[in-house]
Structure formats: structure tokens, C-alpha cells
Amino acid sequence: MLGQLLLAASRSTLVRRSVSGMPLTRKVVDRFVAGETTQEAVTAIQRLADAKLAVTVDHLGEETRDSAAATATAKAYITLMGALREAGVSAEASVKLSAVGQAFDEKMALEHAREICAASPMVTLDMEDHTTVDSTLGILAELRKDFPQTGVAIQAYLHRTEGDLRDLAGEGSRVRLVKGAYREPASVAHQNKNDVDKAYVRALRILMAGKGYPMVATHDDRIISITELLADRFGRSFGDYEYQMLYGIRTDRQEALAAAGHTVRVYVPYGDDWYGYFMRRLAERPANVAFFLRALGGK
């Protein structure tokens, strides 16, 4: 119930103004967001690289309905990738297509995504609510004609996911498997946590049995153990899949997995449009809410 309320709040203008105006909100946001500027993002990525962690970086923003804002987002990625090259570090780009025009002009979104792919070592398309899935997969197919390593995030809680994964698990395909963090109706998505977990394992099995490159986005030790079992069953070595975890969450686990020889990629968000991302992180784990409340209480 709390998670559903927080997901609803993530799209509320009134709650956005209230939360954004709290003096101590910034203290909590800093745990999950690497900063607002290009330089702050570069600094965070350098620190992760020094810890032998790979990075995928997200310039925060979504549901853009203005062409100038969409263009600015694409330029922000290109600027960041240039700054990272100058700093001697590398990061994949994670791109929300709704931030580069998908909601009002799919052709514009595709062209902006092409520009980002040309500037980035690698790109993965984030997946948003269920209404965007077909559009996102269509744009993915177009991008892969010129940038075959373009990846995509797929959400386990959607009823359609297993079918999508069977189409995507081919040679060379890169898929980030996530549980899903949007408020969706029961007609399209599992609602119960246990059902979502089971759906995630079924989806993971499809990816591990396939010929693509699974990117296992999880902080759940049970899922990590299942991943290892499936990797062994299907003959995958450490270089044949990777773990992905969020910036600021379970950093000790990230470093332990990397020290054991796994590829661990940290999802690093940055930018000033942090509200929607922040609220979804609170919705995902009760521990995040407790952290927020402790900060507001000054503890």
C-alpha cells in the first residue's frame, strides 16, 4: 500500500512542490542522485571507476513535452560523454525516450537517441510505463540497425514480458532485467510482491538460457543466488552477464561482487529533475522510506 501511494505521489505536482521544498530533502536525495551538474556526475563516475565498478548514467528527466527540453537532454548526454572522455573514464548512457521527445514526436526521439548512441560507448534504453513499451521496442529495433549493441530495460512485473524476452534474447542482444517501478493496473502487471519476484525469476531464466547478454538489475541476495545457479546451469562465465545496482544502494554488496570477479554496473542518475526518480526509489524499499524519515527528523 505504501509503495502504491509513493508511486502515485511521483506524478503529483502538489506533492512534488512540497517534497522539493523541504530543507532536508536534499540530504536524502544526495544518497540516490550523483549531483545536478556534469562535473558532479563526472566526479561520482570517477570514484566508482576507482572502485572497479562499471557505470551506466542517466540524465534525469521524463515525460518531456517540449522540443527544446528534449534537445537539451540529448545535448546534456553528449556533453557528459565528452567530459568523461577528457577525464579518462567511460560510462554507458541510460536513456529515457520520454525525455527526448517520445511523448509527442517519436521521430524526434529516435533522432535524439541516434545522436546519443553516436556519442556514447554504449546505450541502454530505459523502459517506462506500459503505454510506452511498444514504442520503445520499435525505436530499439531502428537503433540496432546502426548501433547493434544498444540495450533495453525490460520490466518483469508486466504480463507481456516473457513474450518480449523470447524475442529479445538472441545473439548479441543486451537486456537489463528490472522488476518495474511504475504504478500499473492489474490488467497489465503483477501487483503482489511474491508474484513479481516469481515473474522476475521466470524472465531471468529466459535470458540466461538465451544467446544474449543479461544485465541482472537487483539488490536482492536471493535473486543473486538464483542468477549464479542459472549461470552454472547454462554454462555462463562471469563475462557472459553482469549485475546492475542503483547508485547509493548496497554499495558494500556492489564492491564485494566486483571483488569476486563479477561485472557490476552502477546506475548513476544526475541532474536537477530528480523528483520522479527519487519517489520511485522510496517506493521500492521500506528501508529507503525509513532513511528519508530519519533525515527529516534530524537523526
N, C-alpha and C positions, 0 to 999 in steps of 0.2 A: 504493500500500500504506500509506504513512504517513497519507494522508488518511483512509483507512478506519479505521485504528487510532484516530485522533483523534476521528472521529465515534462510534466505539464508546465511547471514553472519556467523551464528552459525556454519556452516560447511566449512567455508573458512579458509584455512591455512594462507593466506596472512593477512586477517583481524584479525585472532587470534593473529598473531605476533604483529600487530600494536596496537591493544587494550591492549594486555598483557603488552606491553612496555610503556604504558602511565604512568607517575609517579603518577597521581591521581586516576588511575583506582582502586587501592587497597582500597582507601577510600570508593568508591561506592560498591565494592564487599563485603566489611565488613558488609554492610547493609543486604545482602542476604545470605551470607555464614558465618557459625559459626566459621570458622578458618580452618587451614590446618592440625593441629595435633590432635592426640587422646585426649590429655589433654585439648585443646581448646574446642573440642566438648563436653567433659565431663562437663567442666565449664558452657557452654551455656545450656546444658540439666539440670544441677542442678538449674540454675537460673529459667528456665521455670517451673521446678517441684515446686520450692518455690512459684511460682505464680499460682499453682494449674492447670497447663496446662500439658496435656499428650504430648508425643513426638513420632514421627517416624523419624528415622535418616538415611540419605543417604550418603554413602561414594562416593564422586563424581568421575565420570569416565564413559565412554560408548564407544561402538564400538571397544572394545579391540580385537586385532587380534594376540595376543601373549600369549602363555600359561603361561609364568612366570608372566606376568602382571595380568592375570585372577586369578592365585593362590594368588598373593599378595593382590588383592582386597578382596578375601574371607578371608584371614588371617587378614586383617585390620578390617573387621566386627567382627571377633571372638575376636581380641584383645580389640576392643572398648567395646564389651559386657562384657568382664571380668573386664575392668576398671570401667564400670558403676556399676557392682555388688559390687566391692570393695568400691565405693563411696556411696553405699546405694541408688542408683536411678535406674530406669528402663526405657527402651525405646524399642519400636518396631523397626525392621530393614526394610527399604525400599530398595529393591534390583533391579537394572537394570541388566537383564540377559546378555545383551551385554557386560557388564563389567566383567563378569565371564566366558566368552567363547562362548556365544550363536552364534556369527557370524561365527565361524569356527568349533565348536565341541559341538553340543547340549548335548551329554552325559556328557562332562566335565562341562557344565553349570549346568546341573541337579545335578551332584555330589557336585559342589561347593555350590549350593543353599541348598542342604541337610545339608551340614556342617554348613551353617549359620542358618538354621532352628533349628538345634540341639543346637546351642549356644545362640539363641535369645528367649526371652519370646514369641515373635510373629513376623511374617514376612509378608510383603505385596510386591508382585512383581510389580514393576513399568512397565508401558506399554510405548513402544517407537513407532517408525514409523509403518505404516500399514503393512509393509513387515514382521514384527516380531509377529503379533498378533496370528496367528495360532500356531507358535512355543511356544510362551509364555503360551497360554492356554493349550497346550499339556503338558508342563513342570509343570504347575499348577496342572493338574489332577494327575500327578505322585506324586508330593509332598504331595498332600492331602491324599494320601493313608496312609502315616505315620504321617503327620502333618496336620490334617483336618482343623485347624484354619487358614491356610495360605490364605492370601488375595490377591487380584489383583486389579490393577487400570484399569478402562475402560474409553475410551475417547468418549465423547458424539458426537463429530463432525464427527465421522466415520459413513457412511451409514449403516454399518452392526451391529451397536451397540445394537439396540433394540433386535435383534435376539439373540445376545450373552448374553444380560442381562436376557432374559427369561430362558436361560439355566443355568445361574449362580445364580438366585435369590432364590435358595432353602434353606432348613433348614440348619442353621449353616454357610452359605456362607458369607464371608466378601468381600464387593466390594467398592473400592474407586472410586467415580464418578468424573471425571475431564472433563473439556471442550476439552482439547487437545492443545498441544503446539509445534507440528512439522509442517513443511511445507509439505502439502499433496495435490495431484492433485484433481480436481473437480470430477473425476471419482470415488473417494473413500471417499471424505469428503466434508461436507458443507464448503462454502467459506465465506458466508456473516455472520456477527456477529449476526444478528437477527435470522437467520436460526440455528446457533449454539446454541443460547440461547433457542430457542424452542425445539431443539433436546435434550438439557440438561433436560428440564422440563419433556419431554416425558419419558426420561430414568429414571429420578428421581421417577416418578410415578410408573414405573415398579418395582423399588427397594423397595419403601415404601409399595407397595401392596403385595410384596413377603414375604418370611419367613426368609430371611437372615438378615444381619446386614449392613445397608447402611452407608457408610462413605462419607459425603457430602463435597467435596472439593470445596470451593467457598469463595470469599471475597465480593460477590455481595449481597447487602441487599435485593434486590428483590427475589433472589433465597432463601435466608434465610427465608423470609416471606412465600414463597411458601412451603418450607420444613415444616414449622410449621403447615400450613394448611393441608398438606398431612399427617403429623404425627397425627393430630387430626382426620382426616377422617378415617385413617386406624388403629386407636387405639394404636398408639405407644407412649410410655413414653420416658423421657429423656434417660434412659439407653438402649433404643432399637435402637439407631442410634447415630452418632456423627458428629461433624463438623471438617473439617481439613483446616488449613490455612498455608501459607508459612511463614517461618522464616523472620522476619523483615518487614512484610506487615500487616498493620492494627492491630498492637499489642493492641491498645485500644479496638478494637472490640473483639479480642480474649479473653481478660480479662473480658470484660462485659458479654459475653456469658457464660464463665466459672462461673462467679459470680452468674449468673441466674440459675445455676444448670446443664447446658449442659456439656457433654464431648467435649472438644476442644483439638484436637491433632495438634501440630505444626510440620510441615515438616522441619527438620533441616538438611541442607546439610553441609558437611565439606570435606576438602581435597584440594590438590593443582591443581586438574584437573577441575577447576571451569568454564572455558570459555563457553562451550556449555550451561550449566545451566544458567549462567549469561545472555547470549544473549537471551535466551527464556523468561526470566523474563522481560527483556526490551521490547520484542515484545508483551507481553501480555497486558501491560497497558501503555498508553501515559505518565501517571504520573511518571512511572519509568524512562522513557527516559528524562523527564524534570529534574528529580533528578540527573541523570548522567551528563547532560549538565551543570547544575548549579555547580556541583562539579568540572568539568573540567574548568569552568570559575573562580573557586576560590571563589565562593559566599557561 
